Amino acid sequence: MGDSTVWTSAIAAVTGGTAVLASWVTSRGSTRAARIQAETAARSQRAERLRESRRTAYLDLIEQTHRMGELFWEISTVLRLPHSEARTSTLGELRDREVAEYAKIRRCARVVELEGPHSAATAALALQKTTRPFYAALSADLTGDPGGQDAFDDAYRPFWRALEEFVDAARDAHQSD
């Protein structure tokens, strides 16, 4: 019976050791799987936050561009009025508003530049630059240049085209995220 006790003890020890080893291997595998799952979830959350922050930046720039467009239409209406002191005064006030709105569109374009990607940032900065001819034309009109009104009207087409190009770039960037 002594041999069977040793044999039984040996089998029990091997079985116990195997169980402990299997438990340790399973624990390591479960820990690794949980870590991989947590990392994947964190990457997914970061990607979604980036996607949403980009979308917000794109929409802010589009909204500000439309506000600028409305202001430009208001300026166009005043530019068509006969020259007078009231017209000049109103145009001066509108130029001040244009400067304030430009600061907002510039900020929006910079946020898009920060959020990226490069194609959307490039289109945003190009859009921002299309506001310069409006300011130059308005300033020219205020200094008595008779071509100011025509130059102002000529600036619309590039402005709206740049907005369309930005929307296309933003859509492509948003869909590729």
PyRosetta script that sets phi, psi and omega in degrees:
from pyrosetta import init, pose_from_sequence

init()
pose = pose_from_sequence("MGDSTVWTSAIAAVTGGTAVLASWVTSRGSTRAARIQAETAARSQRAERLRESRRTAYLDLIEQTHRMGELFWEISTVLRLPHSEARTSTLGELRDREVAEYAKIRRCARVVELEGPHSAATAALALQKTTRPFYAALSADLTGDPGGQDAFDDAYRPFWRALEEFVDAARDAHQSD")
pose.set_psi(1, -22.5)
pose.set_omega(1, -179.7)
pose.set_phi(2, -63.5)
pose.set_psi(2, -37.5)
pose.set_omega(2, 179.0)
pose.set_phi(3, -68.1)
pose.set_psi(3, -37.1)
pose.set_omega(3, -178.8)
pose.set_phi(4, -70.8)
pose.set_psi(4, -31.0)
pose.set_omega(4, 177.4)
pose.set_phi(5, -67.3)
pose.set_psi(5, -42.7)
pose.set_omega(5, 178.1)
pose.set_phi(6, -64.9)
pose.set_psi(6, -45.9)
pose.set_omega(6, -180.0)
pose.set_phi(7, -61.8)
pose.set_psi(7, -44.7)
pose.set_omega(7, 179.0)
pose.set_phi(8, -63.8)
pose.set_psi(8, -41.8)
pose.set_omega(8, 178.8)
pose.set_phi(9, -65.0)
pose.set_psi(9, -39.0)
pose.set_omega(9, 179.6)
pose.set_phi(10, -66.1)
pose.set_psi(10, -43.6)
pose.set_omega(10, 179.0)
pose.set_phi(11, -64.7)
pose.set_psi(11, -40.0)
pose.set_omega(11, 179.3)
pose.set_phi(12, -64.5)
pose.set_psi(12, -40.3)
pose.set_omega(12, 179.9)
pose.set_phi(13, -67.4)
pose.set_psi(13, -43.7)
pose.set_omega(13, 178.6)
pose.set_phi(14, -64.4)
pose.set_psi(14, -43.5)
pose.set_omega(14, 179.7)
pose.set_phi(15, -64.1)
pose.set_psi(15, -43.6)
pose.set_omega(15, 178.5)
pose.set_phi(16, -64.1)
pose.set_psi(16, -43.2)
pose.set_omega(16, 178.2)
pose.set_phi(17, -63.2)
pose.set_psi(17, -41.0)
pose.set_omega(17, 178.5)
pose.set_phi(18, -64.0)
pose.set_psi(18, -40.6)
pose.set_omega(18, 179.4)
pose.set_phi(19, -64.7)
pose.set_psi(19, -42.7)
pose.set_omega(19, 178.9)
pose.set_phi(20, -64.8)
pose.set_psi(20, -44.9)
pose.set_omega(20, 179.4)
pose.set_phi(21, -62.7)
pose.set_psi(21, -43.8)
pose.set_omega(21, 179.1)
pose.set_phi(22, -63.4)
pose.set_psi(22, -40.0)
pose.set_omega(22, 178.1)
pose.set_phi(23, -63.8)
pose.set_psi(23, -42.9)
pose.set_omega(23, 179.7)
pose.set_phi(24, -64.1)
pose.set_psi(24, -44.2)
pose.set_omega(24, 179.2)
pose.set_phi(25, -63.5)
pose.set_psi(25, -44.2)
pose.set_omega(25, 179.0)
pose.set_phi(26, -62.8)
pose.set_psi(26, -41.8)
pose.set_omega(26, 179.3)
pose.set_phi(27, -62.7)
pose.set_psi(27, -44.0)
pose.set_omega(27, 178.4)
pose.set_phi(28, -63.3)
pose.set_psi(28, -42.9)
pose.set_omega(28, 178.8)
pose.set_phi(29, -63.7)
pose.set_psi(29, -42.5)
pose.set_omega(29, 179.0)
pose.set_phi(30, -65.7)
pose.set_psi(30, -40.3)
pose.set_omega(30, 178.7)
pose.set_phi(31, -63.7)
pose.set_psi(31, -44.6)
pose.set_omega(31, 179.7)
pose.set_phi(32, -64.7)
pose.set_psi(32, -42.9)
pose.set_omega(32, 178.8)
pose.set_phi(33, -63.1)
pose.set_psi(33, -40.5)
pose.set_omega(33, 179.0)
pose.set_phi(34, -65.5)
pose.set_psi(34, -40.1)
pose.set_omega(34, 178.7)
pose.set_phi(35, -64.8)
pose.set_psi(35, -43.5)
pose.set_omega(35, 178.3)
pose.set_phi(36, -62.9)
pose.set_psi(36, -42.4)
pose.set_omega(36, 179.0)
pose.set_phi(37, -63.7)
pose.set_psi(37, -41.5)
pose.set_omega(37, 179.0)
pose.set_phi(38, -65.9)
pose.set_psi(38, -42.1)
pose.set_omega(38, 178.2)
pose.set_phi(39, -64.0)
pose.set_psi(39, -40.9)
pose.set_omega(39, 178.2)
pose.set_phi(40, -64.4)
pose.set_psi(40, -42.8)
pose.set_omega(40, 178.3)
pose.set_phi(41, -64.5)
pose.set_psi(41, -40.6)
pose.set_omega(41, 179.3)
pose.set_phi(42, -65.4)
pose.set_psi(42, -42.4)
pose.set_omega(42, 177.4)
pose.set_phi(43, -62.0)
pose.set_psi(43, -41.7)
pose.set_omega(43, 179.5)
pose.set_phi(44, -63.6)
pose.set_psi(44, -41.9)
pose.set_omega(44, 178.3)
pose.set_phi(45, -65.8)
pose.set_psi(45, -41.7)
pose.set_omega(45, 177.4)
pose.set_phi(46, -62.2)
pose.set_psi(46, -42.8)
pose.set_omega(46, 179.8)
pose.set_phi(47, -63.3)
pose.set_psi(47, -39.9)
pose.set_omega(47, 179.3)
pose.set_phi(48, -68.3)
pose.set_psi(48, -40.0)
pose.set_omega(48, 177.2)
pose.set_phi(49, -63.6)
pose.set_psi(49, -41.2)
pose.set_omega(49, 177.9)
pose.set_phi(50, -63.8)
pose.set_psi(50, -44.1)
pose.set_omega(50, 179.1)
pose.set_phi(51, -58.8)
pose.set_psi(51, -44.5)
pose.set_omega(51, -179.2)
pose.set_phi(52, -70.2)
pose.set_psi(52, -38.3)
pose.set_omega(52, 179.3)
pose.set_phi(53, -68.1)
pose.set_psi(53, -36.4)
pose.set_omega(53, 175.6)
pose.set_phi(54, -64.8)
pose.set_psi(54, -46.3)
pose.set_omega(54, -179.4)
pose.set_phi(55, -58.0)
pose.set_psi(55, -44.5)
pose.set_omega(55, 178.5)
pose.set_phi(56, -62.0)
pose.set_psi(56, -43.2)
pose.set_omega(56, 179.3)
pose.set_phi(57, -62.9)
pose.set_psi(57, -42.4)
pose.set_omega(57, 179.8)
pose.set_phi(58, -63.4)
pose.set_psi(58, -45.9)
pose.set_omega(58, -179.1)
pose.set_phi(59, -65.1)
pose.set_psi(59, -38.0)
pose.set_omega(59, 177.8)
pose.set_phi(60, -62.0)
pose.set_psi(60, -42.8)
pose.set_omega(60, 179.5)
pose.set_phi(61, -66.4)
pose.set_psi(61, -41.8)
pose.set_omega(61, 178.4)
pose.set_phi(62, -62.1)
pose.set_psi(62, -44.7)
pose.set_omega(62, 179.5)
pose.set_phi(63, -62.2)
pose.set_psi(63, -44.6)
pose.set_omega(63, -179.5)
pose.set_phi(64, -66.2)
pose.set_psi(64, -35.3)
pose.set_omega(64, 177.8)
pose.set_phi(65, -63.2)
pose.set_psi(65, -41.1)
pose.set_omega(65, 177.2)
pose.set_phi(66, -65.7)
pose.set_psi(66, -37.0)
pose.set_omega(66, 175.5)
pose.set_phi(67, -62.7)
pose.set_psi(67, -41.4)
pose.set_omega(67, 177.3)
pose.set_phi(68, -62.4)
pose.set_psi(68, -43.3)
pose.set_omega(68, 179.4)
pose.set_phi(69, -59.0)
pose.set_psi(69, -42.5)
pose.set_omega(69, 178.1)
pose.set_phi(70, -63.5)
pose.set_psi(70, -40.2)
pose.set_omega(70, 177.2)
pose.set_phi(71, -64.6)
pose.set_psi(71, -40.9)
pose.set_omega(71, 178.6)
pose.set_phi(72, -62.2)
pose.set_psi(72, -38.5)
pose.set_omega(72, 177.6)
pose.set_phi(73, -65.5)
pose.set_psi(73, -38.6)
pose.set_omega(73, 177.6)
pose.set_phi(74, -63.4)
pose.set_psi(74, -42.8)
pose.set_omega(74, 178.1)
pose.set_phi(75, -64.0)
pose.set_psi(75, -42.6)
pose.set_omega(75, 178.7)
pose.set_phi(76, -56.7)
pose.set_psi(76, -40.8)
pose.set_omega(76, 179.6)
pose.set_phi(77, -61.6)
pose.set_psi(77, -44.0)
pose.set_omega(77, -179.4)
pose.set_phi(78, -70.7)
pose.set_psi(78, -35.9)
pose.set_omega(78, 179.4)
pose.set_phi(79, -61.7)
pose.set_psi(79, -25.8)
pose.set_omega(79, -179.0)
pose.set_phi(80, -80.9)
pose.set_psi(80, -11.2)
pose.set_omega(80, 179.3)
pose.set_phi(81, -73.9)
pose.set_psi(81, 154.8)
pose.set_omega(81, 176.2)
pose.set_phi(82, -63.5)
pose.set_psi(82, 149.0)
pose.set_omega(82, -180.0)
pose.set_phi(83, -61.9)
pose.set_psi(83, 131.6)
pose.set_omega(83, 177.6)
pose.set_phi(84, -161.5)
pose.set_psi(84, 170.9)
pose.set_omega(84, 178.0)
pose.set_phi(85, -65.4)
pose.set_psi(85, -39.5)
pose.set_omega(85, 180.0)
pose.set_phi(86, -64.0)
pose.set_psi(86, -42.3)
pose.set_omega(86, 178.8)
pose.set_phi(87, -61.2)
pose.set_psi(87, -46.7)
pose.set_omega(87, -179.1)
pose.set_phi(88, -62.2)
pose.set_psi(88, -42.2)
pose.set_omega(88, 179.2)
pose.set_phi(89, -63.4)
pose.set_psi(89, -45.3)
pose.set_omega(89, -179.8)
pose.set_phi(90, -63.6)
pose.set_psi(90, -42.3)
pose.set_omega(90, 178.8)
pose.set_phi(91, -64.4)
pose.set_psi(91, -35.2)
pose.set_omega(91, 176.2)
pose.set_phi(92, -62.2)
pose.set_psi(92, -43.4)
pose.set_omega(92, 177.2)
pose.set_phi(93, -65.2)
pose.set_psi(93, -40.9)
pose.set_omega(93, 179.1)
pose.set_phi(94, -65.8)
pose.set_psi(94, -34.8)
pose.set_omega(94, 177.7)
pose.set_phi(95, -65.7)
pose.set_psi(95, -38.4)
pose.set_omega(95, 177.0)
pose.set_phi(96, -62.9)
pose.set_psi(96, -41.8)
pose.set_omega(96, 176.8)
pose.set_phi(97, -64.7)
pose.set_psi(97, -37.8)
pose.set_omega(97, 178.9)
pose.set_phi(98, -62.2)
pose.set_psi(98, -41.2)
pose.set_omega(98, 178.1)
pose.set_phi(99, -62.3)
pose.set_psi(99, -43.3)
pose.set_omega(99, 179.2)
pose.set_phi(100, -64.6)
pose.set_psi(100, -42.4)
pose.set_omega(100, 179.2)
pose.set_phi(101, -68.7)
pose.set_psi(101, -34.0)
pose.set_omega(101, 177.3)
pose.set_phi(102, -62.3)
pose.set_psi(102, -40.8)
pose.set_omega(102, 178.8)
pose.set_phi(103, -59.0)
pose.set_psi(103, -37.1)
pose.set_omega(103, 179.6)
pose.set_phi(104, -70.6)
pose.set_psi(104, -43.0)
pose.set_omega(104, -179.4)
pose.set_phi(105, -67.7)
pose.set_psi(105, -33.8)
pose.set_omega(105, 177.8)
pose.set_phi(106, -64.4)
pose.set_psi(106, -43.8)
pose.set_omega(106, 178.0)
pose.set_phi(107, -61.5)
pose.set_psi(107, -44.5)
pose.set_omega(107, 179.0)
pose.set_phi(108, -61.0)
pose.set_psi(108, -42.5)
pose.set_omega(108, 179.3)
pose.set_phi(109, -64.7)
pose.set_psi(109, -37.5)
pose.set_omega(109, 179.1)
pose.set_phi(110, -67.9)
pose.set_psi(110, -35.9)
pose.set_omega(110, 176.8)
pose.set_phi(111, -65.2)
pose.set_psi(111, -42.1)
pose.set_omega(111, 176.7)
pose.set_phi(112, -62.8)
pose.set_psi(112, -39.9)
pose.set_omega(112, 178.1)
pose.set_phi(113, -61.2)
pose.set_psi(113, -39.9)
pose.set_omega(113, 178.6)
pose.set_phi(114, -68.1)
pose.set_psi(114, -43.9)
pose.set_omega(114, -176.4)
pose.set_phi(115, -73.6)
pose.set_psi(115, -33.7)
pose.set_omega(115, 178.6)
pose.set_phi(116, 75.6)
pose.set_psi(116, -169.8)
pose.set_omega(116, -4.8)
pose.set_phi(117, -72.8)
pose.set_psi(117, -176.8)
pose.set_omega(117, -173.8)
pose.set_phi(118, -57.1)
pose.set_psi(118, -41.7)
pose.set_omega(118, -177.5)
pose.set_phi(119, -62.2)
pose.set_psi(119, -42.5)
pose.set_omega(119, 178.6)
pose.set_phi(120, -69.6)
pose.set_psi(120, -39.0)
pose.set_omega(120, 179.3)
pose.set_phi(121, -63.7)
pose.set_psi(121, -42.9)
pose.set_omega(121, 179.5)
pose.set_phi(122, -62.8)
pose.set_psi(122, -43.9)
pose.set_omega(122, 179.0)
pose.set_phi(123, -66.2)
pose.set_psi(123, -36.0)
pose.set_omega(123, 179.0)
pose.set_phi(124, -66.0)
pose.set_psi(124, -43.9)
pose.set_omega(124, 179.5)
pose.set_phi(125, -68.2)
pose.set_psi(125, -35.6)
pose.set_omega(125, 175.7)
pose.set_phi(126, -64.0)
pose.set_psi(126, -41.0)
pose.set_omega(126, 177.2)
pose.set_phi(127, -61.5)
pose.set_psi(127, -45.9)
pose.set_omega(127, 179.0)
pose.set_phi(128, -57.2)
pose.set_psi(128, -42.1)
pose.set_omega(128, -177.2)
pose.set_phi(129, -67.2)
pose.set_psi(129, -23.2)
pose.set_omega(129, -179.8)
pose.set_phi(130, -73.6)
pose.set_psi(130, -5.3)
pose.set_omega(130, 176.6)
pose.set_phi(131, -83.5)
pose.set_psi(131, -17.6)
pose.set_omega(131, -177.5)
pose.set_phi(132, -61.2)
pose.set_psi(132, -44.0)
pose.set_omega(132, -179.8)
pose.set_phi(133, -59.9)
pose.set_psi(133, -31.3)
pose.set_omega(133, 177.1)
pose.set_phi(134, -63.7)
pose.set_psi(134, -46.5)
pose.set_omega(134, -179.4)
pose.set_phi(135, -64.0)
pose.set_psi(135, -44.1)
pose.set_omega(135, -179.7)
pose.set_phi(136, -62.9)
pose.set_psi(136, -41.0)
pose.set_omega(136, -179.5)
pose.set_phi(137, -67.7)
pose.set_psi(137, -41.3)
pose.set_omega(137, 178.5)
pose.set_phi(138, -64.9)
pose.set_psi(138, -43.9)
pose.set_omega(138, 178.0)
pose.set_phi(139, -62.2)
pose.set_psi(139, -39.7)
pose.set_omega(139, 178.5)
pose.set_phi(140, -62.8)
pose.set_psi(140, -43.7)
pose.set_omega(140, 179.2)
pose.set_phi(141, -61.9)
pose.set_psi(141, -41.0)
pose.set_omega(141, -179.1)
pose.set_phi(142, -66.7)
pose.set_psi(142, -23.7)
pose.set_omega(142, 177.6)
pose.set_phi(143, -92.7)
pose.set_psi(143, 5.4)
pose.set_omega(143, 175.3)
pose.set_phi(144, 96.6)
pose.set_psi(144, 4.7)
pose.set_omega(144, 178.5)
pose.set_phi(145, -69.2)
pose.set_psi(145, 119.9)
pose.set_omega(145, -178.1)
pose.set_phi(146, -68.9)
pose.set_psi(146, -15.8)
pose.set_omega(146, 179.7)
pose.set_phi(147, -89.0)
pose.set_psi(147, 0.8)
pose.set_omega(147, -177.9)
pose.set_phi(148, -59.6)
pose.set_psi(148, -44.4)
pose.set_omega(148, -178.5)
pose.set_phi(149, -64.5)
pose.set_psi(149, -44.2)
pose.set_omega(149, 179.2)
pose.set_phi(150, -64.4)
pose.set_psi(150, -41.8)
pose.set_omega(150, 178.5)
pose.set_phi(151, -62.6)
pose.set_psi(151, -38.0)
pose.set_omega(151, 178.5)
pose.set_phi(152, -63.0)
pose.set_psi(152, -47.6)
pose.set_omega(152, -179.5)
pose.set_phi(153, -64.5)
pose.set_psi(153, -34.2)
pose.set_omega(153, 179.8)
pose.set_phi(154, -69.1)
pose.set_psi(154, -18.3)
pose.set_omega(154, -177.5)
pose.set_phi(155, -79.5)
pose.set_psi(155, -14.5)
pose.set_omega(155, -177.4)
pose.set_phi(156, -63.3)
pose.set_psi(156, -49.8)
pose.set_omega(156, -174.3)
pose.set_phi(157, -57.5)
pose.set_psi(157, -49.2)
pose.set_omega(157, 178.3)
pose.set_phi(158, -63.7)
pose.set_psi(158, -34.3)
pose.set_omega(158, 179.7)
pose.set_phi(159, -62.7)
pose.set_psi(159, -51.2)
pose.set_omega(159, -178.5)
pose.set_phi(160, -70.5)
pose.set_psi(160, -32.8)
pose.set_omega(160, 176.6)
pose.set_phi(161, -65.0)
pose.set_psi(161, -41.2)
pose.set_omega(161, 178.3)
pose.set_phi(162, -63.7)
pose.set_psi(162, -35.7)
pose.set_omega(162, 176.2)
pose.set_phi(163, -64.5)
pose.set_psi(163, -45.0)
pose.set_omega(163, 178.2)
pose.set_phi(164, -59.9)
pose.set_psi(164, -41.6)
pose.set_omega(164, 179.0)
pose.set_phi(165, -65.5)
pose.set_psi(165, -38.0)
pose.set_omega(165, 176.5)
pose.set_phi(166, -65.4)
pose.set_psi(166, -45.2)
pose.set_omega(166, 179.9)
pose.set_phi(167, -59.1)
pose.set_psi(167, -42.1)
pose.set_omega(167, 178.1)
pose.set_phi(168, -62.0)
pose.set_psi(168, -46.1)
pose.set_omega(168, -179.9)
pose.set_phi(169, -64.5)
pose.set_psi(169, -41.1)
pose.set_omega(169, 179.5)
pose.set_phi(170, -66.2)
pose.set_psi(170, -40.9)
pose.set_omega(170, 179.0)
pose.set_phi(171, -63.1)
pose.set_psi(171, -46.1)
pose.set_omega(171, 179.3)
pose.set_phi(172, -60.7)
pose.set_psi(172, -43.0)
pose.set_omega(172, 179.8)
pose.set_phi(173, -65.8)
pose.set_psi(173, -42.1)
pose.set_omega(173, -177.8)
pose.set_phi(174, -67.5)
pose.set_psi(174, -37.7)
pose.set_omega(174, -179.2)
pose.set_phi(175, -75.6)
pose.set_psi(175, -23.5)
pose.set_omega(175, -179.5)
pose.set_phi(176, -86.6)
pose.set_psi(176, -10.6)
pose.set_omega(176, 179.2)
pose.set_phi(177, -67.1)
pose.dump_pdb("model.pdb")
